[in-house]
Amino acid sequence: MMEIYYLNSKGKKIYLDRAPYKMLSVTSLFDYEWTEDKILKRVIDKKDVDIVVSGENIDVYHKNISEFISDTDIDAADGIPGRLYVGNYYILCYFSASKKERRYINTKQSVISFSIKPKEGVWIKESLLQFRYEELQKDTSGKCYPYNYPYNYGLGGGYNSSISLESFGSMDFVLTIYGYAQNPEVCIGGNTYRVDYTVQPGEILRIDSRNHSVLLTKTNGVTLNLFRYRGIRHYIFEKITAGELPVYWNGDFDWDILLLEERSEPKWM
């Protein structure tokens, strides 16, 4: 059974499928529409949900209401969206408005109608894949084999692997490389993600395709913008396609890739 909960920007998890907060099944949360304005895109519109708030007595009921409002209002106040999860999928959103029943204060239970404002019109599922050089046999040829593309010479040897991805569309990603890595280069399914910079031990390099950012976090916590060091022969923010994809990277470094699968509504099976 899939869980339903809200994770606010401070990391507080609020379950919405059990007491004291139960979301009713009649909702527009999963409604969506595609519209065309030069390009086809999803409409971002508010969603309506009804939540039963309850307590063992009036005092507990008041406490539960106060905590819920505090834990959801903080995201709107700070301008940082929370995540509303249904199973493995979440939508970035704010609780933007509420309407109450007439019997709201002097009771132990009430139904509160909330409006939810999505930041984006998509549901997202995150999948983390990890690659560790110690677990694989080294390829001393320095070749990347992306299907029938030309060999990628000059990488100086590295490691081969593969991934199998299921999705009906291309996926954004966050590629994380752990130093030490000199001019790290990762080849996935024919596209190369390269940064011409030396990542020192303990430093972390992140390539974010959604935000078009290349950031290095140093051991002292300072963040450097390495956008100008990105490889120019290949588009470093190219989305990851589905299918059987060969993988290659050019050095003895570990790396992860967080894949962001988008859907108009959560996948139910």
N, C-alpha and C positions, 0 to 999 in steps of 0.2 A: 504494500500500500504506500503510495507516494505521500510524502509530508508536504504541508503547506506552512510556510513561515516567512516572516519579514526579518531581514538582517539589516539593522540600521548602520549608519556610517561610523559608529563607535564600536561596532562589533556585538551589539546586543541582539540576541535572537528572540523573536516573539512568535510563538507557535499560534497559528490561526485555525488549527484543525482539532482543538481540544480546549477544555475549560482552562482558564476563564474567558478565552476568546475563540469563538467559533464562527468562521465565515460561512454564510449561507450559500447554497448551490446556485441560487438565482442571481446572476451577475453578468455584467458586460465585460468582464476582465479579459475574456478570450475572443471578443469581437475584433475584427480587423478589416481593413479595406486598402486595396491598391489604387493609387491615382496616378494619372499621367500629366506631368507638366515639364515638357521637354524630355524628361526621363521618367521611367516607371518607378514609383517608390511607395512605401507604406505610409498611411496617414497616421500622424501622431495625435491622439485625442485622449481625453480623460476617460477613465474607467470607473465604474460604480460597483462598490461591494457593500454588502450588509454584514455586520459583525455583531454577534450576540455576546455581550459582556455580562458576566455574572459574578456572584460572590456568595459565600456562605451566609453572610448577613449584610446589612446596609454598609457597615464600616469597611468590610473587606471589598464589597462592590465598589465603593468610592475609591479605595486604594488602587484597585485594578484599573479603573477608568483613568485615574490620575497618572499612573505609570505608563499606560498605553499612549496617552496624549503626549507625555514628556518624551517618550522614546521615539515617537514618530515626528513630532514637531521639530525636534532638534535638527533633523536633516533639512527640512525646508528653511529653517532659520539660518543654517550654515551654508545653504546652497550646495550641499553634497548629497546626491541621491542615495537612497538605500536600495536593497535588493529584495524583491518579492519573489520567493521561490515556490514553484509548484513541481515537486519531484526534483529532477536534476536541472531544470531550466529556471532562469530568473529573468526578471525585467527590471531595469533601472527606473526608479520612480520616487515620487514624493506623495505623502498623504496631504492633499491640498485643501480639503474642505470636509465638513461633516454636518449632518442633520440628525436631530435627536427626536425620540418619541416624547409625547407629553409627559408620560411617566418616566422621568429620567433621573431625578434626584432621590425621591423617597421610595425606593424599590431595591430589590436584590438582583434584578436582571432587566436589561433593556436591549433593544436592537438599534444600533447606531449605523446610519448610512454614511459611508465615506466616499469621497471622490479621490481617485488616484491619478496623478499626472505623470505619465511615462516620460522619461527623458528621451528615449528612442522608441520607435514602434516595433521592436523586435524582442523575442525571447531568446536567451543565450544559454548555451550549454558549454561549460569549460571542460576540456580534456587535457591533462598534463602528460606529456611523453618525455622520458628522461633517457639521455644517452651518456654512457660512461666508457671512456676509451679502454679501461683495463679489462672490460668484459668482451672485447672484440679483437679479431685478428687484424694486424696492421697491413695496409695495402701500400707496398713500397713503390708501386708504379706511378703513384701520383695522378691517377686517372679517375675521373668521375663519369659514371655511365648512366646518364639520364635518358633512358629509352634509346632512340636512334640519333640522339644529338651527338655532335662531334666530341671527341675526348677533351677533357679539361686538363691540359698539361700544365706543369709548372707549380703544382701545389706542394711539392716536396714530400710526398707520402702522407698518408693519413689513414682514416678508418672508414670502412663501408658498413652499411646496415640497410634497413628498409622499413617502411611503415605501410599499413593498410588502413585506409580511412573511408568511412561511410558517411556521405553527406550529399544532398542534392545540389549544393552550391559551394562555391569557393569560400574559404574561411580566413578571417583575420587571425592574427597570432601575436604572441609576445615571445620572442626568442631571447633566451638568457644564456650568456656565455660566462664561464667561471675561469678567472686567470690562474695560472699564467697562459696567455695565448698571444702569439705574435701574428699580427694581421689575420685574425681569425676569419675563416671562410667555411660556410656550411652550404652544401648543395642538396636541395630537396626537389625531386621530381623534375629536374631540368632547369631550375632557377637557382642562382647563386646569391647568397646573402653574405656580404663581405664588408669588413671595416678595416681600413688601413691604419691601424693603431695597435700598440702593444698593451695588452691588459695584464697588469702586474698581479702576482700572487695575492689572493684575498680580495681583489677587485672584481666587480660584477658589471658586465655589459648587457644592456637590454635594447633590443630592437622591437619597437611597437608599431605594427602596421596600421592600427586604427588611428593612433595619434600622430603617425608619421614622425616618430622621435627615435633618436639614437642616443642613449644616456649611459654614462659610466659612473658607477658609485664607487668611490675610493674607500680605503680601509678606515679613514677618519670620518666617513659619512658624507663628505662633500660630493656633490653631483656635477659632472661635467657634460656639456652638450657636445657630442661628437658627430653631429649631423654632417659637417663638412668633410669628415673622414670616411663617409660611406663609399663603398665601391661604385664606380660610375659605369662599368661595363654591363651591369645588370641592375634591374629595378629592385632595390632592397626591401621595398614594402609590398612586393607581389604576393597576393593571397595564395594560400595553400589549397590545391585542388584535391578532390577525392580520388580514390583508387589505390592501386599498388604503386608505391613511389620509392625509388632507390634513394638512399641517403649517403652522403659522404661529407667528412670534415677533415681539415688539413693539419691537424696537430694533436698533441697529447693533452687536450683539454676536455672537460666535461661541459655539457650543455643541456638545457631543457627547452621545450617548446610548448607553450600553452595555446591550444587551439580554441577558437571561439566560433562555435556553430550557431547560426542564426535561423530562427523559424518564426513564422507568423503566429503560431501558438505552440505550446509545449507538445512534444511527442508523447502520446499516451501509452505506447507499448514499446 
